[in-house]
C-alpha cells in the first residue's frame, strides 16, 4: 500500500512538472516595458488633450501645431493632419453641454489603465480616456475606451492611428463623423 502511494505521488509530481505554469496560460502578447508604456501614454494623451482644449471658448485660435515628436514618439504625418483638422473643427463648433447653453470654460483629459502590448513591429496601447469639461454652472465627465497604434523601426516608435473601442461612443473631443 505504501508503494502505491509513493508511485501515485511520483506520478503527480511529474505531471506537475510537465504542465505549463498557470501564469503562462493566457498571458497573451508580450507587454512593453514601463518606460515605453509611459512614453506611448504621454503621446496619446497629448493628442486628446489638445482636442479637449479646442472645445474651450477662450482657447480658440490659440492652438499650437502638433509637434513632430512627443517624448521620443514620432507622430505619423497622416495622424498629424487628422489631428490639426479635428482641432480646427472643434474650435469653430459651438460646443456646449446643452444646445444654446453656456460654453465650456475648461477641459481636462487623462488616460487611465494604459496597457501596451507588442506583436512584431506593432504596439497597441489601450486605455480609458477620462475627459472632464467644465462650464459656468457645472461639469460633465465622459469615459471612453481608446486604442492607439504604433509602429517600431529599430528604436524609433511612430504613432500611426487611434480609434474609439466603445461601440456607439461619441467622445466630446472627437470631431463629428462624416
C-alpha positions in Angstrom: 0.0 0.0 0.0 2.8 2.4 0.8 4.4 1.7 -2.5 1.1 2.6 -4.2 1.0 6.0 -2.6 4.7 6.6 -3.3 4.1 5.8 -7.0 1.0 8.0 -7.1 2.9 10.9 -5.5 5.7 10.5 -8.1 3.2 10.4 -11.0 1.5 13.5 -9.7 4.8 15.3 -9.2 6.0 14.5 -12.7 2.7 15.6 -14.1 3.0 18.9 -12.3 6.5 19.4 -13.9 5.2 18.7 -17.4 2.2 21.0 -17.2 2.7 24.7 -18.0 2.7 27.1 -15.2 -0.7 28.6 -14.6 0.8 32.1 -15.0 1.9 31.1 -18.5 -1.6 30.3 -19.6 -3.4 33.1 -21.3 -0.5 35.6 -21.0 -1.2 37.0 -24.5 1.2 39.1 -26.4 4.3 40.5 -24.5 3.8 43.8 -22.8 6.3 46.6 -23.4 8.4 47.9 -20.5 7.1 50.5 -18.1 9.1 53.4 -19.6 7.9 52.7 -23.2 4.4 52.4 -22.0 4.7 55.8 -20.3 6.1 57.4 -23.5 3.2 56.0 -25.5 0.6 57.1 -23.0 2.0 60.7 -22.9 2.0 60.9 -26.7 -1.6 59.6 -26.9 -2.8 61.9 -24.1 -1.2 64.9 -25.8 -3.4 64.4 -28.8 -6.5 64.0 -26.8 -5.8 67.0 -24.5 -5.2 69.3 -27.5 -8.6 68.4 -28.8 -10.2 68.8 -25.4 -8.7 72.3 -25.1 -10.0 73.2 -28.5 -13.5 73.0 -27.0 -12.9 75.8 -24.6 -14.0 79.1 -25.9 -11.2 81.2 -24.5 -8.6 79.0 -26.1 -10.0 79.2 -29.6 -7.4 80.0 -32.3 -4.7 79.7 -29.7 -3.6 76.2 -30.5 -0.1 75.3 -31.5 0.8 72.9 -34.3 1.2 69.3 -33.1 4.9 68.6 -32.6 6.6 66.0 -34.9 7.6 64.1 -31.8 6.3 63.7 -28.2 8.6 62.3 -25.6 10.6 60.4 -28.2 7.5 59.1 -30.0 7.1 60.3 -33.6 3.7 61.4 -35.0 2.9 60.0 -38.4 2.1 62.8 -41.0 -1.4 61.4 -41.5 -2.1 61.4 -37.8 -0.8 65.0 -37.6 -3.1 66.1 -40.5 -6.2 64.4 -38.9 -5.3 66.0 -35.5 -5.0 69.5 -37.0 -8.3 69.2 -38.9 -10.0 67.9 -35.7 -8.7 70.8 -33.6 -9.8 73.4 -36.2 -13.3 71.8 -36.3 -13.6 71.6 -32.5 -12.5 75.3 -32.2 -15.2 76.5 -34.6 -18.0 74.4 -33.3 -20.3 75.9 -30.7 -19.9 73.1 -28.2 -21.9 73.3 -25.0 -23.5 70.7 -22.7 -26.9 71.8 -23.9 -27.7 73.3 -27.3 -27.6 77.1 -26.9 -26.3 76.7 -23.3 -23.2 78.1 -21.7 -19.9 77.5 -23.4 -17.2 75.2 -22.0 -14.8 77.1 -19.7 -12.3 74.4 -19.1 -11.3 70.9 -20.2 -9.0 68.2 -18.9 -8.2 64.8 -20.3 -6.3 61.9 -18.7 -5.7 58.3 -19.7 -6.0 55.5 -17.1 -5.4 51.8 -17.1 -3.0 52.0 -20.0 -1.8 48.7 -21.3 0.6 48.3 -24.2 1.4 45.1 -26.0 3.8 44.4 -28.8 3.3 42.0 -31.7 6.2 42.1 -34.1 6.9 45.7 -35.1 3.5 46.9 -33.9 2.5 48.1 -30.5 -1.1 48.7 -29.4 -1.9 50.9 -26.4 -5.3 50.5 -24.9 -6.5 52.9 -22.2 -9.6 54.6 -20.8 -9.8 58.3 -21.6 -11.5 60.4 -18.9 -12.4 63.8 -20.2 -13.9 66.4 -17.9 -15.4 69.6 -19.4 -16.5 72.5 -17.2 -19.0 75.2 -17.9 -20.3 78.1 -15.9 -22.6 76.1 -13.6 -21.1 72.6 -13.6 -19.1 70.0 -15.3 -19.6 66.8 -17.4 -17.3 63.8 -17.4 -17.0 61.2 -20.0 -15.1 57.9 -20.1 -14.3 56.2 -23.4 -12.0 53.2 -24.2 -9.5 54.0 -26.9 -6.8 52.1 -28.8 -3.6 53.7 -30.2 -1.5 52.0 -32.8 2.3 52.4 -33.0 4.9 51.0 -35.4 8.5 50.4 -34.5 11.5 50.7 -36.8 14.6 49.8 -34.7 14.5 52.1 -31.7 12.1 54.6 -33.5 8.4 54.4 -32.4 5.7 56.2 -34.5 2.1 56.8 -33.6 0.1 55.7 -36.7 -3.5 55.8 -35.6 -6.2 55.8 -33.0 -9.7 54.5 -32.6 -12.6 54.5 -30.1 -13.2 51.0 -28.8 -16.7 51.6 -27.3 -19.4 51.0 -29.9 -21.6 54.0 -30.3 -19.5 56.3 -28.2 -19.3 59.9 -29.3 -16.4 61.5 -27.3 -16.6 65.2 -26.6 -13.2 65.8 -28.1 -13.7 64.0 -31.4 -14.9 65.8 -34.5 -18.3 64.9 -35.9 -18.1 61.7 -38.1 -18.5 62.3 -41.7 
